[in-house]
Amino acid sequence: MLRALKILKIFYLQFPLSVKLAALFVFLFLLFALFGQLITNYGFRETSLFDRLKPPGSSDYFLGTDSRGRDLLARLVVGSQITVIVAVVGTLIGAILGSLLGILAAATRGKTETVIVAAIDVQASLPIIVVALFLLAMFDNSFVLFLLLVGLNGWEIYARLMRGATLSAKEQGYVLAVRALGASPFRIYLIHILPNIFSIALVQFTINLPITILLETALSFLGLGVQPPLTSLGQIMSEGRDRLLTAWWLTLFPGAIIFFLALSISIIGDWLRDFLDPSIGKNL
């Protein structure tokens, strides 16, 4: 255990300063989302009409209150939790779906590949936010439906990348060797090809994650995302947009969290892409 921590410390010291700061912010954000409720005495739905629009620094309300007298700190904690769930689960849905379809297209070729490539082109031509707005307006806006729609964002990118990587890997010597030894197609793709192209999906995951966060924020800000009694950072911003001058803290604090979170993940993703690129990573 101590040796593992020592190796991790040495590895961390080699990070650029921007990556260290980004990783630190993501770590603090996760701590806030997981344990932030311990630093407030109020529930995120607990109202007090006598404490409406209290500014930050008020007694008992460190970050102030909203128009219903709800503690902004407690709502930011829950909003951060919902944002993490939507971002991670939604991005995972797109990553798994797109990766499987990309590998399937490269493995089967023929009509199956044609259908998958056509679906990729259709998805790429449709703005996901427009599709989400239409479906959420047409059907009952449930959290599960919202999560699935967010998960469809960017799957076509994974499909294209994994299809190209699989087609390239199929012609590599190690794949030809195990195929000549009589390995089954399932074993070839699962044991030999997938581990060698997994880094591509991993890097794309870190790139899509901040995009998913911004998509969830935009839809919740428009009132078509996370619905009460739940809350999210985008919904908190939406509730404060009519009071930008009189209650600026309602938009500033959730907006700052969203901005720095998306920026931090993007910085980590850019570094990870360069680190895993053999032509660049050896110079880092």
N, C-alpha and C positions, 0 to 999 in steps of 0.2 A: 504494500500500500504506500509506504513512504517512498519507495523507488518510483512508483507510478506518479506520485505527486511531484517528485523532483524532476522527472522527465517532462511533466506538464509545465512546470515552472520554467525550465530551460526553453521549452518550445514557445511559451508565452512571451518570454523576453525577446524572442526573435521577431515578434509582430511589429509592424510599423505603428507609430503613435496613433494614427487615425483609427486603425483596427482595434487597438487597445481601448481607446475611448468608446468606440462603437460597441465593443463587447461588454464593457463596463456598464454602459447605459442599458443594453438589452438585459443584462443580469439584474440590474437594479429594478428595471421595469417588471421582470418576472417576480422578483421578491415582493414588489408592491402589489402586484395582482394576486399573489398567493396569500400574503400575510398582512396586507394593508388594513384589513378589517380590525386588526388588533390595536390600531392606533386611533380609532374613532369609537365614540360611545353611542353612535346612532346607526340605525338601519337605513339602507339606501331609499326606502319608501316611507320613512317616518317623516311626517309633516308637522310644521308648527307655524300657524298663521301669524304668530307674534314675532317670529324671527325671519320674516320674508326679506330676501335680498340683502342679507348681512354681508358686508365686505370682508375680504380676507383679513385675518388677524383679530377678528371679533372674538369675544369670550365664548369658549366652547366650540367655536367653528373656525378652525385653522385656515381653511380655504374659502370660507364664506358659505352662503346658502343661495338657493335658487328662488324663483317666484312663488313657490309653495312652501318655503321654509325648510326644504330638505338639505341635509348636509352634503355639500359638494364633494368633500373628501370621500365620504362613503359611496357616493354615486360614481366617482372616478374609479374606485377600487372595483366595483361590480362591472362598470363599463370596460375596464381593462381586461377583466376576466372573459367577458363576452367577446371582445375583440380578439383576444388570443385564441379562443375556441374557434371562432369563425375563420380567422386567418389560417391557422394551422390545419384544421380539418378540411376547410375548403381547398387549400392548396394541395393537400394530400390527395383529395378526390381527383383533382385535375391531373396530378402527377401520376397516380396509379392508372387511371383510365387511359391517359395519353400514352404512357410508356407501354402498357399492354397492347394497345392497338398498334403502336408503331412497330413493336417486335413481331406481332402477329402478321402485319402487312409484309414485313421483310422475310418472314419465315415461310409464308404460304405462296406469296406472289399471285399471279393470275387474277381472277375476278374479285377475290377477297381484297387484294391490295388495291384494285381499282376502286372498289366501293369505299374503302377506308380513306384513300387519297382524296376522293370526291368529297367525303364528309369533312375532311380537314380543310379543303378549299372553301366549302360552304361556311364552316365555323369561322374561318379567318376573315370572310367577307362580311360577317354580321357583327356589328358593335355589340358586345356583351351587355353593356349598360342599357342599351335600347331594348334588347330582348328581355332583360331582367325587369325593366320598367313595365313592359307589356304584360308579361306573365304574372307579376306581382299585383298588377292592377286588375287583371282578369279573374284571378283565383284568390281564394282566401289566403291572406298573408300569414303563413305559419313559419315558425322558426326552422323547421325541417326543410320546407320548400326553399326558403331563403338560403339555407346552407348548401343545398344542392345546386342552386343557380350560381352561387359564388364559386362552387367547386368546378363548374363547367368553364370557368374563365381560364383560358390559356392551355387547355388540354391539347389543342392542336399543335402547340409549339413542342411539347414533349413528344407527341407522335412523330413529328417531322424529324426531330433530333434523334430519337431512338431508332427510327426506321433507317436513317442514314448510317448511324453508328453500327447497327446490326448488319446491314448490307456490307459494310466495310469489314466488320469482324469475321463474317462468314468466309472471307477469302484469305484470312490470315493462316499462317502455317500451323499454329497449334490447333485450330479448328479442323483443318484438313487432316491433321494427324489423328485426332480422336475419332473423326468420322471414319477414317480408314481402319481404325481398330474396332469398328462396329458399335460405337456408342449410339444410343437412341437419340432422336432429335430432341426429346424433352431434356435429356441429360446434357446435351450439347448447349442448348440455350440457357438452361437454368444454372448449370455448374460452371460452364466455361465462358459463355458469351456475356451473360448478365453481369457478373462481377467486374468484367473489364470495361463495361460501358456505364456502370452505375454512377460513376463520378459525374457524367454528363447530366444525368437527371438530378443529382444532388446540387450541382451549381445552378441549374435552372430553377430548382426549388427556392433557393435563396434569392433569385432574381424575381420570381413570381410572388413571393411572400409579401413584400411591400406593396405590390400592385393589388393584391387581394385585400390588404388592409385599407388601401385608399378606396377600392371599390365598395367595401362594406361601409366605410365612412360616408361615401357619397350617397349611397342608397338610404342609409339611416338618416342622413341630413335632410334628404328629400321626403322622409316620412314613409318610405317603402321598404325599409330594412328591418332592424330589430324593433319590435313593438312592445309597448308597456304591457305588463308590469316590469318586463326586463328593460335594461338600458344598455347603451353602448356609447363610446366616445363621440361617434357621429351624431347620435340622438341628443346627447347633452349639448353639443354645439348648436344643433338645430333649435333647441329650446331657448338658447340665449341670443339668437341672431337678431331678435327685435330689440335687444337691450345692449347693443355694442358700446354705447356711450355711458349708460347708467349702471350697467352690471357687466363690465368687460371681462370679469373673471370667469363667467360662464362659458365663454368661447376661447379665451386665452389659454387656460390650463389644459383642457382636452385637445385643443389645436396644437399646442406645443408638444404634448405627448405623442400625438400622431406624427407630427413632422419629424421629431428626433428619432422616433422608433423606425419609421420608414427609411430615413437617412442612414441610420446605424446598420440596419439589415442590408441595405444596398451597398454600403462600404464593405461589410463582411463578405457579401456575395462577390463583389468585384475582386477582392483579395483572394478569395477561395478559387475563383476562376483562373486567376494568374498562377496561383500556387499549384493547382492540379494540371496546368498546361506544361508538358515536358519541355517545350521550347522556351518557356518564360520562367517556370517555377524554379529551375536550377540556378537562376540568377538572383532569386529573392533572398 
